[in-house]
Amino acid sequence: MSAEVGRDPGAGTGEVADRIWTVPNILSFARLLGVPLFLWLVLVEADWWALGLLVFAGLSDWLDGKLARALNQTSKLGTVLDPAADRLYILATLIGLTVREIIPVWLIVLLVAREVAITPIVPIVRRLGYGGALPVHFVGKAGTMCLLYAFPMLLLGDHDGAVATTAKIIGWSFAIWGTALYWWAAVLYWTQVRQLVLADRASPPAPDPSAGARKGAETPR
């Protein structure tokens, strides 16, 4: 996995990259606003409304990426909002399904431990002089999508009937695959961080432009 992050010492990356009110970002804000509503719907067992909201969140997640590329509205804020919304929906679903005893505690432990495992990456990357977090890897995105598919199925599986039983089996299949991919992505992120650290150690230190001026000032005339 190659290092895909460019050093960002503070220079701007263009007008579009710094914009906030773009169409993709508005969709991401809408997804974020839906998180507490979704959690409330799950807790009061309004499952069909919760599923509908989760479907909207999934569609908007796909749509904002498409629009960002089609409209040339990729932004720094969007790269933060998109994975943040995904994680918050996963967290809200975990809380709701745990309270309702639909999923076991060990699944929560695995997913929360993964988030804890990648937490130090951002300060390390910034300390190395890069602009922010690492780009979202395809494996991590696939793991997130599996989990976002798994939880609605598990929610649907908490009912009676053949459809619910089938949904429960499919939901657990997605949950297992999603958790495995989630952890695999964490390993890949740390591998990329290791490559960045090794590259930083191998590169010569940048010269201090003020060193010559200080030396000249201190030399007797």
Backbone bond lengths (Angstrom), bond angles and torsions (degrees), N, CA, C in turn:
res aa  C-N    CA-C-N  psi(-1)  N-CA   C-N-CA  omega(-1)  CA-C   N-CA-C  phi
1 M - - - 1.471 - - 1.518 108.46 -
2 S 1.289 117.59 122.66 1.454 120.82 -175.27 1.512 110.90 -86.28
3 A 1.314 115.20 155.91 1.465 120.73 177.04 1.515 108.32 -74.30
4 E 1.322 116.76 121.35 1.454 121.03 -174.55 1.523 112.29 -111.49
5 V 1.320 117.34 9.01 1.449 120.07 -176.28 1.511 108.94 -100.17
6 G 1.329 117.04 134.03 1.447 120.66 176.18 1.512 111.33 -97.56
7 R 1.318 116.71 146.38 1.456 119.90 178.54 1.512 109.88 -64.55
8 D 1.321 115.29 139.61 1.463 120.45 -176.82 1.521 108.45 -134.26
9 P 1.325 118.52 86.74 1.452 121.07 -177.45 1.509 114.13 -75.42
10 G 1.343 117.59 6.99 1.460 119.33 178.49 1.509 112.85 123.91
11 A 1.333 116.18 -6.51 1.456 118.31 179.01 1.500 110.22 -72.95
12 G 1.333 116.79 148.66 1.455 120.90 -179.85 1.511 110.83 -72.09
13 T 1.320 116.53 155.32 1.454 121.13 -178.91 1.516 110.95 -112.30
14 G 1.339 117.11 18.83 1.453 119.39 177.13 1.505 112.01 114.54
15 E 1.332 114.78 159.71 1.458 120.31 -175.80 1.515 111.62 -63.83
16 V 1.340 117.18 -44.38 1.455 120.62 -176.44 1.522 111.00 -64.38
17 A 1.350 116.81 -40.58 1.460 120.61 -176.88 1.519 112.35 -63.22
18 D 1.342 117.63 -25.54 1.459 121.01 -177.15 1.528 112.74 -98.19
19 R 1.329 118.30 -0.47 1.459 120.32 -178.25 1.516 111.03 -73.74
20 I 1.344 115.56 148.10 1.468 121.46 179.73 1.519 110.44 -104.18
21 W 1.328 117.30 -50.61 1.461 120.93 -172.87 1.515 110.61 -88.64
22 T 1.324 115.24 71.56 1.451 121.44 172.19 1.533 108.52 -105.15
23 V 1.325 116.63 163.11 1.470 120.23 -179.98 1.536 111.45 -59.68
24 P 1.339 119.96 -46.39 1.470 119.34 178.22 1.525 112.54 -61.10
25 N 1.342 117.60 -39.12 1.466 119.94 -179.58 1.524 111.50 -67.85
26 I 1.336 117.63 -36.03 1.467 120.85 177.15 1.527 110.05 -62.96
27 L 1.351 116.82 -41.02 1.462 120.28 176.26 1.525 111.00 -62.86
28 S 1.331 116.54 -39.73 1.462 119.78 178.99 1.526 111.37 -66.75
29 F 1.349 116.99 -39.74 1.472 120.21 175.68 1.525 110.72 -61.25
30 A 1.344 116.20 -41.21 1.467 120.16 178.83 1.528 110.91 -61.76
31 R 1.325 115.94 -40.50 1.470 119.61 177.18 1.519 110.93 -62.66
32 L 1.320 116.85 -41.31 1.465 120.68 179.88 1.530 111.21 -64.18
33 L 1.328 116.58 -41.54 1.463 120.32 179.46 1.530 111.52 -64.88
34 G 1.322 116.65 -25.30 1.457 119.97 179.92 1.520 114.63 -78.80
35 V 1.334 117.80 -11.84 1.473 120.51 -176.20 1.531 112.50 -61.72
36 P 1.359 119.91 -53.89 1.470 118.16 -179.91 1.526 112.95 -63.49
37 L 1.335 117.23 -34.47 1.465 120.05 177.28 1.522 110.22 -64.65
38 F 1.314 116.78 -41.84 1.458 120.89 178.96 1.532 110.94 -61.92
39 L 1.339 116.66 -44.77 1.465 120.06 179.53 1.523 110.74 -61.31
40 W 1.333 116.75 -42.42 1.466 120.22 179.30 1.527 110.74 -62.81
41 L 1.329 117.51 -42.44 1.459 121.31 179.53 1.527 111.57 -61.93
42 V 1.334 116.39 -38.97 1.467 119.78 178.40 1.523 110.57 -66.55
43 L 1.327 116.43 -43.34 1.468 120.35 -175.81 1.524 111.76 -67.92
44 V 1.340 117.94 -32.76 1.473 119.97 178.92 1.526 111.14 -89.91
45 E 1.357 115.29 5.85 1.467 122.19 176.68 1.525 113.53 63.49
46 A 1.325 115.81 31.75 1.466 120.92 170.75 1.528 107.34 -88.16
47 D 1.336 114.80 68.23 1.460 120.92 -166.20 1.523 113.32 -64.85
48 W 1.332 118.99 -38.69 1.454 119.63 -177.52 1.526 111.44 -68.50
49 W 1.330 117.21 -37.96 1.461 120.07 174.82 1.533 110.48 -65.55
50 A 1.336 116.02 -40.60 1.467 120.14 178.78 1.526 110.70 -63.36
51 L 1.329 116.45 -42.08 1.461 120.04 178.21 1.522 111.42 -64.40
52 G 1.334 116.54 -40.10 1.458 119.98 177.98 1.523 111.88 -61.96
53 L 1.329 115.91 -42.28 1.464 120.02 178.88 1.526 110.87 -66.15
54 L 1.330 116.40 -37.71 1.460 119.99 179.32 1.526 110.92 -68.01
55 V 1.337 116.89 -36.24 1.471 120.21 175.42 1.525 110.21 -63.33
56 F 1.336 116.52 -42.53 1.465 120.33 176.92 1.527 111.01 -60.43
57 A 1.332 116.13 -42.37 1.466 120.02 179.86 1.525 110.40 -62.78
58 G 1.337 116.74 -41.68 1.454 119.65 179.29 1.520 112.40 -65.73
59 L 1.323 116.99 -41.90 1.460 120.50 178.74 1.523 111.55 -65.95
60 S 1.339 116.99 -41.23 1.463 119.65 179.53 1.524 111.17 -67.76
61 D 1.345 116.64 -31.77 1.466 120.52 176.50 1.522 109.83 -62.75
62 W 1.344 116.86 -43.69 1.463 120.67 178.31 1.527 110.83 -68.96
63 L 1.346 116.24 -39.76 1.452 120.68 -174.25 1.524 112.47 -71.16
64 D 1.349 117.56 -39.04 1.466 117.07 -176.40 1.525 111.87 -66.78
65 G 1.343 116.76 -32.38 1.460 118.96 175.71 1.518 112.18 -67.45
66 K 1.345 115.79 -41.42 1.461 119.97 177.97 1.524 111.29 -63.30
67 L 1.341 116.22 -44.29 1.460 120.20 -178.12 1.526 111.70 -68.55
68 A 1.328 116.48 -36.04 1.464 119.58 179.87 1.522 110.49 -60.13
69 R 1.328 116.55 -39.59 1.463 119.96 179.62 1.526 111.29 -78.05
70 A 1.340 116.36 -41.89 1.467 119.51 -176.90 1.528 112.12 -67.11
71 L 1.342 117.09 -38.21 1.464 121.81 -177.33 1.525 112.90 -95.66
72 N 1.331 115.82 3.11 1.468 120.69 -176.89 1.524 111.02 54.81
73 Q 1.338 115.70 46.72 1.464 121.33 -178.10 1.535 111.42 -117.92
74 T 1.319 116.46 31.26 1.461 119.80 173.64 1.521 108.98 -65.95
75 S 1.326 117.17 133.22 1.468 120.54 -177.14 1.515 110.89 -139.32
76 K 1.333 115.00 160.87 1.466 120.26 176.90 1.526 110.42 -61.74
77 L 1.332 116.29 -42.41 1.465 119.84 -179.85 1.520 110.50 -62.37
78 G 1.318 117.30 -39.24 1.461 120.81 -179.83 1.511 112.69 -62.86
79 T 1.335 116.97 -36.55 1.465 119.91 179.34 1.515 111.77 -68.60
80 V 1.342 116.87 -18.83 1.465 120.90 176.32 1.528 110.92 -91.82
81 L 1.345 116.43 -43.92 1.466 120.60 -176.11 1.523 112.01 -64.70
82 D 1.323 117.73 -40.73 1.458 120.80 -173.24 1.531 112.26 -61.11
83 P 1.356 119.31 -55.96 1.468 118.11 178.22 1.523 112.60 -67.93
84 A 1.358 117.60 -28.70 1.468 119.93 178.67 1.526 110.68 -64.48
85 A 1.333 116.69 -42.55 1.466 120.34 178.67 1.524 110.66 -63.65
86 D 1.345 116.81 -42.26 1.467 120.19 178.18 1.527 110.80 -58.70
87 R 1.329 115.82 -46.72 1.468 119.72 -176.99 1.528 111.26 -66.72
88 L 1.331 116.79 -37.33 1.465 119.17 -179.47 1.525 111.46 -68.60
89 Y 1.339 116.86 -37.26 1.468 119.00 175.72 1.527 110.61 -65.05
90 I 1.322 116.24 -40.54 1.462 119.39 177.63 1.524 110.15 -63.60
91 L 1.338 116.53 -43.62 1.469 120.03 179.70 1.525 110.89 -63.23
92 A 1.338 116.91 -45.40 1.463 120.45 -179.87 1.526 110.88 -61.62
93 T 1.337 115.64 -40.82 1.465 119.46 179.25 1.516 110.92 -66.21
94 L 1.331 116.52 -41.51 1.468 120.30 178.26 1.526 110.88 -59.57
95 I 1.332 116.11 -44.63 1.464 119.83 -179.91 1.531 110.39 -62.98
96 G 1.323 115.81 -48.81 1.463 119.90 -177.31 1.517 112.65 -63.57
97 L 1.327 116.87 -46.19 1.463 120.10 -177.50 1.525 111.90 -71.55
98 T 1.334 116.89 -27.57 1.462 119.49 176.45 1.521 110.89 -72.60
99 V 1.331 115.94 -43.23 1.466 119.96 177.60 1.527 110.01 -58.77
100 R 1.313 116.79 -38.33 1.466 121.15 -179.78 1.530 112.46 -85.83
101 E 1.338 116.81 1.66 1.468 123.24 176.78 1.526 112.15 60.83
102 I 1.329 115.89 37.35 1.465 121.46 176.54 1.520 110.70 -88.69
103 I 1.337 117.15 -34.54 1.460 121.14 177.47 1.526 108.88 -119.64
104 P 1.338 117.31 151.71 1.465 120.66 -177.97 1.527 112.19 -81.59
105 V 1.317 115.14 164.51 1.462 120.80 -177.83 1.525 111.28 -66.58
106 W 1.348 117.71 -33.12 1.466 119.28 -175.78 1.532 112.06 -62.19
107 L 1.340 117.03 -30.95 1.466 119.17 177.84 1.529 110.40 -67.73
108 I 1.316 116.38 -39.66 1.466 120.30 177.13 1.515 110.64 -62.78
109 V 1.328 116.01 -43.57 1.469 120.75 -179.59 1.525 110.20 -59.19
110 L 1.336 117.34 -44.49 1.463 120.97 -179.75 1.530 111.70 -62.03
111 L 1.325 116.77 -44.06 1.459 120.06 -176.26 1.530 112.15 -73.50
112 V 1.337 116.52 -39.90 1.462 119.49 178.22 1.528 110.08 -68.12
113 A 1.335 116.76 -38.70 1.472 120.11 178.91 1.521 110.74 -62.63
114 R 1.328 117.51 -34.43 1.464 120.30 177.42 1.522 110.65 -64.14
115 E 1.343 117.20 -42.90 1.462 120.67 178.41 1.525 110.99 -63.05
116 V 1.326 115.98 -40.64 1.467 120.17 178.10 1.525 109.86 -64.12
117 A 1.338 116.65 -38.00 1.464 121.05 -176.87 1.518 112.56 -64.53
118 I 1.338 118.30 -31.96 1.467 119.94 -178.13 1.528 112.53 -97.84
119 T 1.324 118.04 -1.56 1.470 120.88 -178.67 1.526 113.57 -57.44
120 P 1.363 119.50 -41.95 1.476 118.40 -178.50 1.517 114.80 -68.61
121 I 1.331 118.84 -8.77 1.463 120.60 -174.48 1.527 111.87 -63.50
122 V 1.329 117.53 -44.58 1.467 120.55 -176.10 1.529 112.39 -60.26
123 P 1.353 120.22 -51.07 1.475 117.81 178.37 1.522 113.48 -63.36
124 I 1.336 117.53 -32.80 1.464 119.39 178.48 1.524 110.30 -66.11
125 V 1.334 116.40 -45.62 1.464 120.48 -179.43 1.527 110.67 -63.33
126 R 1.328 117.09 -40.75 1.462 120.02 178.90 1.524 111.26 -67.87
127 R 1.317 117.01 -36.92 1.470 119.96 179.07 1.523 111.09 -64.45
128 L 1.337 116.30 -29.88 1.455 120.42 178.58 1.526 112.33 -76.72
129 G 1.325 116.96 -6.65 1.459 120.35 177.38 1.505 114.77 97.03
130 Y 1.342 117.10 16.35 1.452 120.15 178.21 1.522 109.64 -96.11
131 G 1.320 115.24 162.86 1.451 120.60 -168.07 1.509 116.12 -73.69
132 G 1.293 120.13 -17.88 1.462 120.28 -176.86 1.499 111.25 172.45
133 A 1.323 116.86 -150.84 1.449 121.56 -178.00 1.523 110.74 -70.10
134 L 1.323 115.58 163.04 1.451 120.75 178.21 1.533 110.05 -69.83
135 P 1.338 116.94 152.73 1.467 119.20 176.71 1.525 110.67 -59.56
136 V 1.329 116.00 146.73 1.461 120.34 178.72 1.524 108.74 -65.39
137 H 1.341 116.16 124.91 1.451 121.03 -178.47 1.523 109.97 -82.20
138 F 1.337 116.11 151.31 1.463 120.52 179.77 1.530 111.59 -57.77
139 V 1.334 116.78 -38.81 1.464 120.17 -179.29 1.527 110.23 -63.60
140 G 1.342 116.52 -42.63 1.452 120.14 178.86 1.519 111.61 -65.23
141 K 1.335 116.36 -39.83 1.463 120.50 178.08 1.528 110.35 -65.13
142 A 1.340 116.80 -40.04 1.463 120.30 178.80 1.525 110.60 -65.01
143 G 1.347 116.13 -40.26 1.458 119.39 177.57 1.518 112.15 -62.95
144 T 1.335 115.46 -42.03 1.469 120.16 178.45 1.524 110.76 -62.54
145 M 1.335 116.58 -43.78 1.459 119.79 -179.60 1.530 111.04 -64.73
146 C 1.340 117.15 -38.51 1.472 119.82 177.25 1.526 110.43 -60.43
147 L 1.327 116.56 -43.34 1.466 120.03 179.85 1.525 111.14 -67.13
148 L 1.347 116.28 -38.10 1.460 119.20 178.97 1.528 111.67 -68.60
149 Y 1.334 116.83 -26.15 1.464 120.16 172.26 1.527 110.84 -79.38
150 A 1.337 116.07 -35.73 1.469 120.43 -174.62 1.522 112.13 -65.15
151 F 1.326 117.03 -45.97 1.463 120.01 -171.67 1.527 113.67 -65.79
152 P 1.346 119.71 -41.72 1.467 117.56 175.28 1.532 111.85 -61.84
153 M 1.340 116.30 -37.88 1.460 119.49 178.84 1.525 111.05 -64.30
154 L 1.336 116.23 -41.69 1.463 119.49 178.75 1.531 110.67 -66.80
155 L 1.332 115.87 -35.82 1.464 119.67 177.04 1.530 110.37 -65.06
156 L 1.336 115.57 -42.77 1.460 120.16 177.30 1.526 111.08 -66.68
157 G 1.343 115.54 -32.84 1.460 119.96 -179.33 1.509 114.15 -71.92
158 D 1.333 116.76 -7.91 1.467 120.32 178.97 1.526 111.21 -84.20
159 H 1.314 117.33 26.51 1.462 122.17 179.04 1.528 108.73 -126.90
160 D 1.293 116.78 -178.06 1.458 121.62 -177.94 1.521 110.39 -97.90
161 G 1.335 114.97 155.54 1.453 119.81 174.72 1.517 113.02 112.43
162 A 1.330 114.93 166.79 1.461 121.23 -177.71 1.527 111.56 -65.73
163 V 1.328 116.56 -37.80 1.470 120.19 179.54 1.517 110.22 -62.56
164 A 1.338 116.55 -43.08 1.463 120.40 179.59 1.524 111.19 -64.42
165 T 1.335 117.09 -40.13 1.466 120.78 179.02 1.525 111.05 -63.25
166 T 1.335 116.16 -43.82 1.466 120.51 177.88 1.531 110.87 -63.42
167 A 1.328 116.11 -42.51 1.468 120.17 178.98 1.521 111.06 -62.06
168 K 1.323 117.03 -37.49 1.465 120.59 -179.80 1.524 111.14 -65.31
169 I 1.342 116.71 -41.74 1.466 120.37 178.47 1.525 110.83 -64.25
170 I 1.339 116.18 -46.49 1.470 120.14 178.70 1.523 110.26 -63.37
171 G 1.335 116.19 -41.24 1.464 120.36 -179.38 1.515 112.64 -60.51
172 W 1.326 116.72 -43.65 1.459 119.47 179.49 1.526 111.66 -69.25
173 S 1.328 117.48 -32.66 1.464 120.31 175.60 1.527 110.51 -61.90
174 F 1.343 115.83 -47.20 1.465 119.77 177.60 1.527 111.34 -64.22
175 A 1.335 116.92 -38.39 1.472 120.15 -178.38 1.519 111.14 -64.04
176 I 1.328 117.26 -42.60 1.467 120.67 -179.98 1.521 110.66 -66.73
177 W 1.334 116.86 -46.97 1.453 119.98 178.31 1.527 111.54 -63.95
178 G 1.313 116.58 -41.75 1.465 120.12 -179.60 1.514 112.49 -62.88
179 T 1.329 116.58 -42.05 1.464 120.18 179.18 1.520 110.77 -64.84
180 A 1.343 116.60 -42.40 1.471 120.37 178.74 1.523 111.04 -62.68
181 L 1.343 117.10 -45.42 1.468 120.62 178.96 1.525 111.47 -66.00
182 Y 1.307 116.61 -35.72 1.469 122.06 177.57 1.525 110.28 -57.76
183 W 1.331 115.93 -47.10 1.463 120.26 -179.95 1.527 111.58 -71.53
184 W 1.326 116.86 -36.65 1.462 119.77 177.03 1.527 110.10 -61.18
185 A 1.321 116.81 -41.42 1.458 120.44 177.71 1.522 110.95 -61.70
186 A 1.337 117.46 -38.68 1.467 120.50 178.37 1.524 110.69 -61.17
187 V 1.340 116.54 -40.64 1.472 120.37 177.42 1.527 110.36 -63.63
188 L 1.333 116.89 -41.47 1.464 120.47 179.40 1.530 111.63 -65.62
189 Y 1.330 117.20 -38.87 1.461 120.42 177.85 1.524 110.72 -62.90
190 W 1.333 116.24 -44.36 1.455 119.05 179.57 1.527 111.36 -67.72
191 T 1.335 117.52 -32.16 1.464 120.79 175.12 1.520 110.24 -63.36
192 Q 1.320 116.52 -41.64 1.463 120.01 178.37 1.526 111.07 -66.65
193 V 1.331 116.78 -40.23 1.465 119.81 177.27 1.531 110.32 -61.05
194 R 1.325 117.01 -41.83 1.471 120.66 178.33 1.518 110.62 -60.19
195 Q 1.352 117.06 -41.62 1.460 120.25 178.17 1.530 111.19 -63.12
196 L 1.323 116.71 -39.86 1.460 120.24 178.77 1.527 111.44 -66.05
197 V 1.330 116.35 -40.53 1.469 120.27 179.11 1.520 110.34 -64.58
198 L 1.343 117.34 -44.16 1.464 120.44 179.12 1.527 111.50 -64.64
199 A 1.339 116.30 -39.57 1.465 119.46 178.04 1.516 111.02 -65.55
200 D 1.337 117.06 -37.36 1.458 120.94 179.32 1.523 111.34 -66.66
201 R 1.338 116.81 -38.91 1.464 120.07 178.95 1.518 111.76 -69.48
202 A 1.340 116.08 -32.05 1.462 119.76 -178.38 1.520 112.91 -78.66
203 S 1.333 118.02 -21.96 1.463 120.40 -177.89 1.519 110.03 -78.89
204 P 1.357 118.46 143.01 1.464 121.39 178.87 1.514 111.06 -68.03
205 P 1.328 118.13 148.03 1.463 120.09 178.80 1.517 111.35 -64.24
206 A 1.316 116.09 143.65 1.465 121.24 179.77 1.524 109.86 -69.08
207 P 1.337 118.01 136.95 1.475 120.36 179.61 1.517 111.35 -67.25
208 D 1.316 116.05 146.06 1.467 121.79 178.13 1.515 108.39 -87.70
209 P 1.338 119.19 111.16 1.469 120.79 -175.78 1.517 113.60 -64.36
210 S 1.337 116.60 -19.10 1.460 118.71 -178.33 1.521 112.17 -90.73
211 A 1.351 116.70 -4.28 1.471 118.46 -176.35 1.519 111.31 -64.04
212 G 1.351 116.16 -43.73 1.458 119.12 -179.03 1.514 111.98 -64.22
213 A 1.328 116.33 -38.57 1.460 119.80 -179.44 1.519 110.47 -65.98
214 R 1.357 115.80 -40.57 1.466 117.93 179.70 1.511 110.19 -66.80
215 K 1.351 116.05 -40.39 1.461 118.73 -179.81 1.513 111.35 -63.19
216 G 1.362 115.36 -41.93 1.452 117.85 179.95 1.523 111.94 -65.70
217 A 1.304 116.82 -35.39 1.461 120.15 -178.95 1.501 111.29 -69.11
218 E 1.345 115.91 -29.03 1.463 118.29 -175.97 1.528 111.90 -90.74
219 T 1.360 118.04 -6.88 1.473 120.01 -179.08 1.527 109.66 -85.51
220 P 1.320 117.46 129.42 1.470 119.30 179.75 1.515 110.80 -62.12
221 R 1.296 115.83 139.31 1.463 120.09 179.67 1.514 109.19 -88.94
